[in-house]
Amino acid sequence: MKTRQLGPHLTVSAIGLGCMGMSHAYGGQEEADATRTLHRAVELGVNFFDTAEVYGPFANEILVGKGLKPFRDKVMIATKFGFTIGDEAKSARPSGTDSRPEHVREVAEASLKRLGVDVIDLFYQHRVDPDVPIEETVGALAELVKEGKVRAIGLSEASAATLRRAHAVHPISALQSEYSLWTRDPEGAILDTCRELGIGFVPFSPLGRGFLTGKVQKPEDFGADDFRTTIPRFTAENMAANASLVKLLEEMAEQKGVTAAQLALAWVLHRGDFIVPIPGARKIPHLEQNIAATEIDLTDEEVRTLGELLSPEKFSGKRYSDAVAAMTNR
C-alpha cells in the first residue's frame, strides 16, 4: 500500500476507510460483517480509519475500537467531536454545535473509553462552532496533545481563514471536507491553504455518497432510515437528471478497464499527494475495489477531461439541506 502524509507526524495509507456507514446514516450492518471488513482492510494495507462520536451516536466508535483492537499498533484511528448530542442519545441527528474547551475534554475522555485506546491518533473538530473562537478550541486540543491523549489535531468543513487561525495556535495535521467529482467546494483557497501550510486533506464521500458508483439510481434504493433521503441531490427528480453524467463516468471507466467507483477515486487521488480519501465500504468486494484504485494511473489530460465532463455545476440538487449546510464554516 502506498502511503501519504497528514501533516508532519502521521504517515497513513493512501486511502483510508470511512466507517460511518457500518452503524450510522446508511442503515448499518451486523457487527460480525463490519468486523470482517475492518480486518480485511488491515490485511490489504489500510491503516487509517475514520469514525466520530455522533455516528450512532457512540456506537460506531465502540465498533471500530473493538474491531481494530487486535491491530492497534498498526493503525491510525481518527474520531471527531463538536456536536450537541442528547443525554440519552436517542437521535442520530445532532441539535447543534459545542466546541467549548470543557466539552472538548469531556468528549476526548469519552471517546478514548469507547475506542478502548490510550491515545486518539487524529482528533477532528467535526464542525466549527460559531459561538466559540477557534483559538479557544484548538488551545484545548493542544493541551490534550501535551498530555498524550491526542496525537494530532484536525478540522472538518472549515474555511481557509479558520484553518489559518487554528494552525497559528497549534499545527493542524488534516482538514476533512466533502470532495469528489460532483462536490468541489474545497478547490481554490482551502486546498491552496493546505498545500501552503503542509496540512493533509481528507475527502469524505469521495464517491458522492454512492451515486458516482452507478449502483444508486433511485430513492427506492435506500432504506427508510437512510440519511440520503434528506439530501436534495437524492430526490427522484435530481437523481434522474444526474444519471447521464454518471453514465459518462461509466463509459470512461470501461475504456480503462476499471469501475466507475475506481475511476472517481483515482481522480480524487490524482488531485494532490497530500490528499487521502476515506470512502466508506460495508462489503469486502467494495473495499477491495476501492483500494485497487490507488494503483490506477491517470494522465493530466484524463484528470482534466474527467473534471470537465463531470463538473459540479452540471449536477442537479444541493449537497445538503439548508439546515445542515448552515453548519458548514465559510
N, C-alpha and C positions, 0 to 999 in steps of 0.2 A: 504494500500500500504506500502510495506517495504521501508525503507529509507537507504541511504548511504551518506558518507561524501565526499565532494570535498574540500580538504584542511581543515583547521581548522574552517572555518566560514560558509560554505554552506552545509546545510542538504537538500538533494534532494531525490525525488522518485527513487527507484532502477532502473527504466527505464525511459528515457525521450522521447521526441518526436522531431525528426528532421523534421523541417518544410520546408526545401528547395523545395521539390517536389510539394508543393502546388502552387508555382508560378514560378518555375525555373527548368531547366535541364531535367525533365521527362515529360514535356507537360503542367504542371499546371492543375488548375481546377477552377470552378466557386467559387467566394468569399463566397457565401452562404454555399456551401458544405464544404469548408475549415473551415469556422467558426463553423459549426456544429461539425466537427471533433475536433477542438480545445476545444469546450465546453464539449464534451463527454470525452475527455482526463482528463479535470479537475474533472469532475464528478467521474471518476474512480480512482482518486488519483494521477494523474501525475501532478507534479509541476515544471518540468524542461523542458524548450522549447528552441530550438536552431534555430537561424537564422543568417544572415550575410548581410552586405551592398551589396555584389556582387550578391546575389540571386535576380535576376530580370533584371538588378540591381535595388536595393532600394525597389522594390515592395513587397518583402517578409517581410521586416521589418514593412512596413506600415500595411500589412495584419495581421501579428502576433500581433502588438501593438493594433490594433483596435479590433481584436478578443478576446484578453485576458484582455482588459480594465475592464470588469466587475469583474475580479478576480485578479486584480493587487496585492492585499495584500496577495494572496495565492500562487503566482507563482514566479519562478525564470526565468528570460529571459536572455539568452546568445546570444551575437552577436559578429561579427568578423570584423576586419579591415585589411588592409595591401596590397590590390591590387591597381593597377593603373586603373582607370575607366575613360573613355572619358567624357568630359563635358556634352554631350547630352545623354550619357548612352544608345546609340542605340544598342550596342553589349553586350551580356551577358558574353562574354569571356574577361577576363582581359588581358591587354597588358604587364603587368609587376608587380613588387612589389614596395611598397613605405611605409616604416615604419619610415620615418623621424619624429622626435618629433612634429614638427609643423603639419604634416599631421595626426598624431595620434589624436591630439587635434581637428582638423577640423572634422575628421570622428566621433569622440565621440559626438561632439556637434550636428552633423547632425543626427546621429543615435538616440540620445535622442529625437530629434524632431519627427523623423519618427515613433519611437515606442510610442511616447506620454507618456514618463515616466520621472521621476526626477533623476533616477539612473539606470545604467546598472548593473545588478546583476553579470554578468561574461563577461568580455571583452577580447576576444582572439586576438592575432596576427594570422591572417589566414595562412600566410606563412612567414617564416623567410626571411628577406631582406638581401641578401649578401653584400649590399653596406652600410648598417647601423649597427654598432655594437649593439648587443642585449642589452648591458648595457644602451645605449642611449634610445632605445625604451622602455625598462622596466622603466627607470627613468621617462620618460614622463607619462607612465601609473601610476606609483606611485604617481605622482603629481595629477592625476585625482582621485585617491583613496583618497588622503589627502583632496581634495576639495569636496568629497562626491558625485562625478559624476559617479564613478565606485565603485562597492563593492568588486570585486575580479578580479584577473588577470589570464589569461590563454595563452597558446601557442598551435599551431597546426602544426603537421607534423615536429616537431623539434627533433633534435638528443639529446642523453643523455648529451653530452658535452654542448650544447647550453642551455639545461634545467638547468643544474647546474650553469652556468654563470648567467642566468636570475634570478634564485632563490636566488643567493647571493646578488642581488640588492634589490629585494622585493619578499616576499613569492609568489610563483606560486600555485594557487589552483587547476588547472586542465591542463592536456595535452590532446588535441583531435587529434586522428590519426585514419586512417582506420585500422580496426582489425576485423577479422572473421575467420571462419574455413578455408577459402581459402586465407586469407591475414594475415600473422603473423609477418610482419616486426618489430613490436614493441617488440616482445619477446626477452628476454635477457637484454641488457643494458638499454633500455628505460623503460620497466616495472620494472626492478630492481631499477632503479633510482627513479621512482615514489613511490615505496614501501619505500625506504630508507628515502626520503625527506617528506613523508606524502602528496604527490600530487595525486589528483584523476586522473583517466584515463577514457576518454570518447571516446569510439569507434564509429566512424561514419561508415555507410554502413556495419553494423554487419550481414546483410543478403545478402552480396555480390551484392549490387545494385539490389536485387530482384531475382538473379539467384538461390540462395540457397532455395528459396521457392518452386522451382519446377514448378512455373507458367510461367516463362520466358524461352522459349525454342529455339527461332529463331529470327534473326534480324527483321523479318517482324512483330514481336510483338510490335515493337517500332514505334512511330510517327517519322515524318521526322526531327523534331527539338529535338529529344531525345539525350541527351548528351552521352548515352551509344553507339551510333553509331560511336563515335570517339575512343572508348576504344578497344584495341586489344583483350581482353578476350571475347568481344561480336561480333566477326566476326562469320559468319556461321560455318566455319571450327572449330573454337575453342569451340563454344557452343556445337556443335555435339560431340566433343571429351570429353567434360566435363560432358555430360549428364549422363553417367554411374555412376559418383561419386555422383551426386545429387540423383540418384536412390537408392544408398546405404543409404543416409541420410533419404530418404522417408521410406525405409524399417525399419530402426531403429526407426523412429518416430512412425510408425504404431504399432510396438511392444509395445511402451509405451503409445499408445492411444492419441498421440498428432500429430500436423502437423510438417512438415519439418522445417518450419519457426520457430515454437516454440522451437524445439529441437536445432536448430542452435543458437537461442538467449540464451537458457538455458546454452549451452556450454560456451558462452562468459561470462555470469553472474557468472558461477562457476570458472572462472579463477582468481578471486580475489574479496574481498569485497570492494575494492576501485575503482572498475570498474562500470561505469554507461553507458550502451549503449544507443544510440539515433536513433533507427530505424525510418525511415520515414513511414507515413501512410496517404493516402488521403481518404481512405474509412473506415468508422467506424468499420465494421466487422474485417478488418485487424488490426486496432488499438486495438480492444478488444482481438484478438488472441495474439498480441504481449505482451500486459500487462499480460495476463494469464501465459506467460512463466516465470514470476517471481515466480510462485508457483510450478514450476517443480523441483523435487529433482533428482539429478544425483549422482551416486556413483563415487568415484575416478576412479574406473575401467571403468565406462561408459564414463567419461570425457577423459580418456586416449585412449580408443578404438576409440571414435569419432575423436579425434585428429590425430590418426594414419591412420585411414581409409580415411580421407579427408585431408591429409597433403598437404600443398601448392605446393610442387614440383610435385604432381600428376596432377595438373591442367595445362591446356594449355593457353598460352597468358599472356602478361604483364598486370598489373593493370592500367597503364596509357600509353599514347603516350609519346614519348621521350621528347617532348616539355613541357608537363605538369609535367612529372616526374622530370625534371630539377629544378622545383620549390620546391622540397622536400629537406629539410635540412638533411644532413647525416654526 
